[in-house]
Amino acid sequence: MSPGGHLVTTAVACAAVQMSTGSVALTAGVAAGGFLIDLDHVLDYVLFERQRDLRPAAFLRYYLAGNPRLVVLLLHSYELLAALALAAWWTNLEGLWGYVLGAAALHLPLDIVFNGKVTGRNMVPFYSSVYRTRAGFRTSRLLDAGRIGAPDPRFWSAFFVGSVVSPRSARASSIASLASPSAAARPPRSARASSDRIARLAFGCGSPPSLRSGQLDRIARLAFGCGSPLPRSARASSIASLASPSAAARPTSRAR
């Protein structure tokens, strides 16, 4: 999720916690777990990416464009949160409980949903330190960075919008979905509705209310060859003569 999105959601959560509990320590912990947890991106940027341009705009552009080679992210970790939750239970520190709440119930779920839409990957295992360690923390093995497009050049717009899918990847996804057999075999909703309406009319299930039952019966009989205007006796003799072998072998008077 974008930094601005985390800032807004964390501010709302902090306001709710403060009004409901009145605990400053708990509110501060939620703020740290909901927003300040992203400081581990700064650590990665300086220590592992060895970037020296410390301007906020450069840092933001570097990450939103999907440029990092490694994603260590020490604080984005299920294992760390489990250990902190155990420590909070043992010590009963409100600030620690707030951090666990902000990170586990707010920050990570939002990252999983929104970052998964951009990268096109299931992000649930990504936030396991063990999972990232097995991949060597390499972005190429953990994320599809090629799907990420160039961020907005305006700082505040990029801050609140975050990473975006590149136009090329978006077009490729659209073409793949249109070319799939299921999409090709599935008629549009309007066509399905028209087919259903025709079928209902043919079987007398969705006819206009102006048609009387007698008219419906006559239409149905004509549609299935049962509503000939000939009398019953004439129809019977005609069918019998047509079905007889002699009638089949005997040419008509016009042919003779």
C-alpha atoms as one frame of an Amber mdcrd trajectory, in Angstrom:
protein
   0.000   0.000   0.000   1.112   3.568  -0.570   2.734   5.509   2.297  -0.119
   8.001   2.159  -2.657   5.212   2.432  -0.926   3.863   5.524  -0.780   7.360
   6.983  -4.519   7.941   6.556  -5.629   4.522   7.808  -3.266   4.717  10.784
  -4.503   8.201  11.700  -8.100   6.954  11.673  -7.172   3.922  13.780  -5.241
   6.050  16.284  -8.168   8.445  16.664 -10.518   5.530  17.304  -8.166   3.936
  19.855  -7.572   7.198  21.681 -11.274   8.035  21.914 -12.270   4.542  23.006
  -9.459   3.814  25.488  -7.862   7.149  26.378  -4.488   5.399  26.461  -1.691
   7.462  24.960   0.727   4.515  25.081  -1.671   2.242  23.211  -2.337   4.938
  20.604   1.387   5.558  20.124   1.935   1.844  19.660  -0.754   1.682  16.974
   0.889   4.632  15.203   4.243   2.868  15.264   2.877  -0.464  14.039   0.562
   1.059  11.466   2.887   3.616   9.878   6.392   3.812  11.368   6.963   0.121
  10.664   7.910   1.222   7.155  11.173   2.640   8.498  12.724  -0.726   7.679
  12.500   0.366   4.026  14.920   3.156   4.931  17.276   0.617   6.507  17.183
  -1.507   3.365  17.744   1.568   1.210  20.884   2.616   3.076  22.390  -0.646
   4.356  21.567  -3.192   1.653  20.882  -1.110  -1.440  23.807   1.221  -0.546
  21.964   4.286  -1.803  23.339   7.630  -0.715  20.690   9.986  -2.090  18.754
  10.620   1.111  16.241  13.050  -0.338  12.684  11.887   0.425  11.682  12.204
  -3.244  14.595  10.029  -4.406  13.906   7.399  -1.752  10.193   7.307  -2.569
  10.781   7.095  -6.326  13.347   4.311  -5.865  10.909   2.089  -4.013   7.721
   2.895  -5.873   9.407   2.115  -9.200  10.372  -1.379  -7.969  14.136  -0.758
  -8.142  15.342  -2.513  -4.942  17.438  -5.626  -5.560  16.933  -6.943  -2.025
  13.916  -6.906   0.283  15.103  -7.692   3.803  12.393  -5.690   5.654  13.246
  -6.695   9.198  10.014  -5.300  10.676   7.643  -6.787   8.075   7.758 -10.251
   9.572   5.198 -12.685  10.946   7.891 -14.245  13.085   8.880 -10.938  14.669
   5.250 -10.025  15.355   4.669 -13.396  16.998   7.658 -12.802  19.272   6.465
  -9.273  20.094   2.953 -10.541  20.857   4.449 -13.065  23.277   6.516 -10.300
  24.890   3.446  -8.050  25.146   1.489 -10.853  26.834   4.378 -11.442  29.265
   4.971  -7.791  30.130   1.464  -6.420  29.514   2.912  -3.218  28.078   0.211
  -1.164  26.365   2.612   0.389  23.880   3.821  -3.028  22.755   0.267  -4.287
  22.434  -0.505  -1.243  20.320   2.426  -1.933  18.007   1.367  -5.536  17.487
  -2.202  -4.420  16.861  -1.204  -1.738  14.355   1.156  -4.018  12.441  -0.759
  -7.304  12.476  -4.317  -5.999  12.139  -3.735  -2.929   9.977  -0.436  -2.548
   8.154   0.337  -6.058   6.923  -3.206  -6.922   5.740  -3.333  -3.725   3.699
   0.089  -4.473   2.208  -0.989  -7.986   1.278  -4.088  -6.771  -0.561  -2.782
  -3.679  -2.336   0.761  -4.836  -3.079  -0.619  -8.102  -4.395  -2.699  -6.204
  -6.953   0.380  -4.355  -8.228   2.825  -7.269  -8.288   0.330  -9.880  -9.425
   1.538 -12.275  -6.732   0.109 -13.853  -3.612   1.727 -11.694  -0.948   0.738
 -13.779   2.072   3.979 -15.816   2.223   6.101 -12.790   1.323   5.845 -11.325
   4.826   7.478 -14.342   6.402  11.141 -13.802   7.199  11.802 -17.497   6.645
  10.251 -17.311   3.176  12.330 -14.283   2.180  15.489 -15.837   3.633  15.045
 -18.960   1.504  14.824 -16.722  -1.562  18.015 -14.913  -0.553  15.978 -11.711
  -0.095  16.297 -11.212  -3.852  13.517  -9.194  -5.413  13.738 -11.162  -8.657
  12.726 -14.342  -6.823  10.091 -12.786  -4.594   8.286 -10.199  -6.721   7.457
  -9.513 -10.337   9.089  -6.094 -10.446   8.565  -5.925 -14.195   4.859  -5.289
 -13.635   5.559  -2.078 -11.733   5.392   1.116 -13.762   6.955   4.522 -13.276
   5.471   6.430 -10.325   3.954   9.869 -10.560   6.761  12.461 -10.746   4.930
  14.689  -8.275   5.976  13.803  -4.740   2.677  14.064  -2.906   0.739  12.383
  -5.664   3.179   9.454  -5.625   3.094   9.441  -1.824  -0.654   8.827  -1.761
  -1.048   6.782  -4.955   1.929   4.469  -4.470   3.177   1.958  -7.020   1.188
   1.408 -10.194   1.007  -1.372 -12.770   2.897  -0.554 -15.950   0.679   0.063
 -19.014   2.403  -2.760 -20.883   1.622  -5.286 -18.147  -1.953  -4.034 -17.932
  -2.416  -4.507 -21.696  -0.844  -7.975 -21.564  -3.203  -8.998 -18.761  -6.204
  -7.717 -20.706  -5.159  -9.581 -23.866  -4.553 -12.784 -21.895  -7.967 -12.587
 -20.271  -9.665 -11.964 -23.626  -7.754 -14.821 -25.263  -8.610 -17.362 -22.588
 -10.973 -20.169 -23.733 -13.366 -19.461 -20.907 -13.694 -15.816 -21.948 -14.161
 -16.774 -25.593 -16.824 -19.359 -24.800 -18.756 -17.155 -22.428 -21.293 -14.964
 -24.231 -21.898 -11.441 -22.995 -24.573 -10.857 -20.402 -26.876  -9.159 -22.904
 -26.686 -12.166 -25.238 -27.399 -14.562 -22.391 -30.379 -12.448 -21.322 -31.730
 -12.409 -24.885 -31.339 -16.189 -25.179 -33.146 -16.696 -21.890 -35.968 -14.398
 -22.997 -36.360 -16.225 -26.332 -36.413 -19.591 -24.607 -39.000 -18.419 -22.102
 -41.194 -17.033 -24.884 -40.884 -20.245 -26.910 -42.127 -22.316 -24.011 -44.751
 -19.827 -22.877 -42.961 -18.867 -19.653 -42.233 -15.242 -20.290 -44.824 -14.072
 -22.741 -46.321 -10.611 -22.686 -49.387 -10.301 -20.464 -51.513  -9.247 -23.450
 -51.501 -12.806 -24.848 -54.357 -14.980 -23.576 -53.804 -18.585 -22.649 -55.634
 -19.719 -25.778 -53.307 -17.698 -27.986 -50.289 -19.088 -26.137 -51.555 -22.615
 -26.705 -52.143 -21.929 -30.409 -48.651 -20.412 -30.811 -47.011 -23.332 -29.052
 -48.924 -25.885 -31.111 -48.005 -24.137 -34.365 -44.345 -23.897 -33.297 -44.157
 -27.656 -32.718 -46.275 -28.674 -35.742 -49.324 -29.551 -33.682 -51.542 -26.659
 -34.608 -52.423 -27.320 -38.219 -55.672 -25.570 -39.299 -56.928 -28.800 -40.941
 -59.666 -30.708 -39.122 -58.616 -33.658 -37.068 -60.037 -36.248 -39.491 -58.354
 -34.588 -42.473 -55.062 -34.407 -40.634 -55.295 -38.090 -39.707 -56.050 -39.218
 -43.288 -53.293 -37.012 -44.667 -50.753 -38.417 -42.256 -51.861 -42.008 -42.974
 -51.652 -41.527 -46.750 -48.276 -39.888 -46.516 -46.961 -42.662 -44.279 -48.132
 -45.539 -46.561 -45.485 -47.158 -48.846 -47.725 -46.862 -51.888 -48.057 -43.150
 -51.341 -44.318 -42.840 -51.025 -43.782 -44.710 -54.342 -46.657 -43.039 -56.237
 -45.729 -39.677 -57.820 -48.077 -36.795 -57.534 -50.630 -35.955 -60.215 -48.635
 -32.912 -61.274 -45.514 -35.056 -61.755 -47.525 -37.611 -63.761
